[in-house]
Amino acid sequence: MVTLAEKVDMGNGDLFEMLTYLVVILISAVVMIVWLKRRGRRKRK
């Protein structure tokens, strides 16, 4: 089991990786919402 202290000792590599994943997830979520909204608008007309 990895403790929080050990994670901090690993340096910024892990933190950067986590931030990268978070950014990718956020961007994909925004793209999905926009795409679904456009699709919904097209269906209504």
NUROMI-902439 format. One line per 3 residues: for each residue x, y, z of C-alpha. Coordinates in Angstrom, 2 decimals, padded with zeros to 5 digits. Example, Ala and Ser with C-alpha at 12.3 -4.5 7.8 and 13.67 -1.06 7.14 Angstrom:
<nodes>
012.30/-004.50/007.80  013.67/-001.06/007.14;
</nodes>
This chain:
<nodes>
000.00/000.00/000.00  001.31/003.44/-000.95  000.91/006.17/001.64;
000.33/009.85/000.88  003.84/010.71/002.10  005.36/008.24/-000.40;
003.30/009.71/-003.22  004.58/013.20/-002.36  008.17/011.91/-002.25;
007.87/010.58/-005.81  007.99/014.14/-007.07  005.97/016.03/-009.66;
005.85/013.19/-012.23  002.78/011.56/-010.71  001.07/014.88/-010.05;
001.64/015.98/-013.64  000.27/012.65/-014.91  -002.86/013.02/-012.76;
-003.39/016.60/-013.93  -002.98/015.49/-017.56  -005.62/012.76/-017.12;
-007.94/015.28/-015.43  -007.55/017.79/-018.28  -008.21/015.08/-020.90;
-011.35/013.93/-019.05  -012.64/017.50/-018.70  -012.07/018.28/-022.39;
-013.76/015.06/-023.51  -016.70/015.77/-021.18  -017.14/019.29/-022.62;
-016.93/017.94/-026.17  -019.55/015.27/-025.37  -021.94/017.84/-023.86;
-021.61/020.20/-026.84  -022.04/017.31/-029.31  -025.11/015.98/-027.49;
-026.67/019.46/-027.32  -026.14/019.95/-031.08  -027.60/016.51/-031.76;
-030.60/017.26/-029.54  -031.21/020.57/-031.33  -031.05/018.87/-034.71;
-033.60/016.23/-033.64  -036.12/018.84/-032.42  -036.32/020.67/-035.75;
</nodes>
